[in-house]
Every structure is written in structure tokens, then in C-alpha cells.
Amino acid sequence: MMSPTSVGNLISCICLAMAIATIAQPVLDTAGRALQPGIDYYIKPAITDSGGRFTLINRNNSCPFFVGQENVSGPVGLPVTFAPFAAGATVVRESHDQMITFSASTICGSSTAWKVGETNRITQRRLIVAGAPDASEGLPYRSYFMINRVEPERAGVYSLRWCPTEVCPTCRFSNCGPIGALVENGKRLLALHGSVLPVVFERA
């Protein structure tokens, strides 16, 4: 019979092994290669008839500040780059905080980095917008997103999620959630909560 100390050590080893296995999982592109920081990728739905590549959307005759999708699948869209929160990271990893930025300039001259923005008054879902964090926001919690595998046993299909626990491990975010589509006036915006939108990453 194992002593309580031995059992505790065994459990610790198992937990450590599981943690290492989780940390070691890179996010893969459509060619099976690990995503790399600073490289351009297109994000597009993994399921057909779920819109097209991710892009910037002009929501209400304003600057294209809103992160969304092309209405139909095709070659149009804007590539993004990833910047992991972890210093010195050479690949993009699952369940780790990343900044996501469109590799494009806008007519508004603003940042194209993603962040969690305003709440849609009708659906009460928070929209994903482009722009640098305001100075009043302190640490850029709203600008970090996670990439999670949709099915643990299936590599290559992912979901995006906002819950910056790596940026702030001691924070308790009450409105964490996955990113899904929100159709508004014929435009496909991205917003927290709702149905999960499975995505894949295609190198530009």
C-alpha cells in the first residue's frame, strides 16, 4: 500500500504532466504547421455557409472599427498576426493569451489590434472592435484572447475566447466567453457569447 506521501507525489506528477502537455500544444494552421508570432494568417470559419474570412466591418456608416466576417467564403479578408503574452514565445499555443492584430491600415488611422468593446443593446453581447486600449483601462485586459481546440481529439479546428487569466491570474472576470458571429443589418460582426464559431487558420 502506498503511503499518503507517495500518493500525493504521484498526483503531483500526474498534474504536472497534464499541465506540461497542455502548455506544449501549439495552434496549427490548415497545413498542420504551428502558428508563429508575427506571421500573417487568415482566420476563416471551419464550417461552410458560416461566412467568410475575418475582416474589419463598417457597422453604421462609420470607420471600419468592428471585427467581423465577409458575408460569403472566398479569397477576400484581412490577415492577422498574433503576439503571445508570454515573453519569448516562438509559437502560438492553445489556451494562452494572445494579442490579435489585423495586418492592415485603416482610413481612420487607428490601431487594428482587437479588443473587447461595447455591448450590443439588443442582444447584450459585447462586440469585438479594433483599437488600442484607452489609457484609463490600465492593463490591456480587453486586448488578449485565447485560442482553444474545439474538440480535444481533433487538431486544426479552434474557437476564440476572451478570458485573460494569463494576463491577470488573480482577476475574476465575470463575463468571460467564446467569440461567435452576430448578424446585424446583414453584416456579420464578432461578439462574445452566443454560439461558438469554429475557425481555422490559413497562412497568408
Secondary structure by P-SEA (a helix, b strand, c coil): cccaaaaaaaaaaaaaaaaaaaaaccccccccccccccbbbbbbbccccccccbbbbbcccccccbbbbccccccbbbbbbbbbcccccccccccbbbbbbbccccccccccccccccccccccbbbbbbcccccccccccccbbbbbbcccccccccccccccccccccccccccbbbbbbbcccbbbbbccccccccccccc
